[in-house]
Amino acid sequence: MIRPAERDDAEAIAAIWNDVIRNTAITFTTAEKTPRAIRADIYLKREAGQGFFVYEDAGIILGFATYFPFRNGPGYAHTMEHSINLAAAARGRGIGRALMSVIEGHARARGVHSMIAGVSGENSDGAAFHSALGYTEVARLPEVGRKFGRWMDLIVMQKML
């Protein structure tokens, strides 16, 4: 079941996100997320009218997706970037596709015209996932991220909603 994230989901979201941060090149960040910061993010996104959704099965959070402004400034108000992360056991089961459908629909209903995906150049599964959902590679920024002692490219993908 997909539903809006609640403050009580913060610990489960942090567990998923921090596993991705610690163990993969899906994200370039090395700074782990705290439940407190996630609770604040859920509240702020709700207040701003932006979506933050979780996929829950039998009381267990298996993944989440959210979106946020691509850049600051009023000229970018109709372009958002998203983040989606799944627990390792949830990958390949259609959960990511379902979460993306919900956040894209939520964004579209709020006048968002363009959704951006920032995908690690080492995340070929992420690039293929987004491509299958209609995202197109619009830029590749060489060696803009650094993690695990190596430089990584960022693939920028876009979908018009």
N, C-alpha and C positions, 0 to 999 in steps of 0.2 A: 504494500500500500504506500502510495506517495502522499505526503501531507506537508504542510508548512512546518518548518523547524520550530521547536519550542526551546525555551531556556534549559529545560531538563535534559535536552538532547546533547548539550555541550560536551559532556565527558565522552560520549560515544563518538561524536564527530571528531574530537581531539584525538582519540585513539586511532581512528582511520587516517586522519590527516598526518599525524606524527609518524605513523608507520611508513607512509609515502615519503615524507621528508627524510627520515632516517635511512631508508633502504632502497630508494629508487632515484633515478634521474628524471622522473616525471616532472618534478618541480626543481628549480634551482635553489630555492631557499634552504637554509640549514637551521633557521630559527624555528623551533617547535612552537606549536599553538597551545595556549592555555585554555582551559574551560572558561575561565573568567573573560578572556578576550573574545572567545567565541560567543558567549552569552551576550556581550556588548554588541558584537557584530550582528547577531540575530535581531536584536532590538533596533539597532540603527537602520538595518536594511528594511525592516518592517515599517519604520517611521518614514523612510524615504520612498516607500512603495516598490522596493526592489524585492525580488523573490529569493528565498532561501528555503529549500525543500529537502526532505529526507525520504529515503526509501526504508520502510520498516517492514520486517517480516517476523511474525510471532514474537513481537516485543523487542526485536534486535535491529538496530540501525545498521544497514548494509552499505549505505552510500548517501551522498548528499551532492547537491548542485546549487549554485548561487550565481548571481550576476551583479555587476557593479559598473560604475562609469569607466569607460575606456580611457578618457583623459579629462582633466578639469577644464572648465570653461563652458559657457552656454552654447557655443557652436558645436560641441560634441554631445549635447544632451540626448540625442537620438541614437547614439552608438554606445553599446555596452560590451563588456568582456565577461566571460563566464569562467567559473571554476567547477570542476566535477571530479570527485574522488570516490572510489569504491573500495570496500574491504577486499582483500585478495581473493577470498572465497566467493565473492559476488561477481567477479569479472566473467564475461562471456555468457551471461545468463539473460541479457536483454534489459538489465536494470539501468545501465547507463543510457541506453536509447530512450527508455521511458522517462528518466529524469530530464534528459535534454528536451524531450517533447513538452514537458510541463514548463520548464523555465523559458523556452522559446515562446510558448503560448502566452505565458504570464507577461513576458516582455513585450510581445506584439500588442497585447491588449492595452499596454501603457504607452503605446506610440513609439516603441523602439523600432528603428529602421534597419539597423545593422548590428550583428553579433560577431564579436571577435573571439578567436581561440588562440592562445599563445601556447604552442606545443614544443616541448624539448626536441631538438634534432635527434636525440637518442631514443625518442619514444615513437618508434615506427607504428606501433599498435594504436597510439593516440592519434597520429596523423591519419591512419587508415579509417579509424572510427569516425573522425570528423568528416573526412572525405565522403564516407558512405551516407552521412547525414546532410550532404549538400554544401559543405564548407569547401572553399577553394583556397589554395595557397596563394597569398598575395605578396608575401615577402619572406626572405630567409636572411636573418641577421647573423652573420658568422661570428662565432666566439664571443658572444655577449654575456654568456653565463659561465660561472665557474663552480664546480662541485666535484667532490671526490678527486681533487688534484688535477682536474683536466678542464679545458675550455670546451664549451658546448654551444651549438647554434640554437637559435630560436626561430621556429617556423610560425609565421603569423598567417592564420587562416580566417576567412570571413564568410559570412552567410547573410544575405539580404532577407529580412523577415517579411 
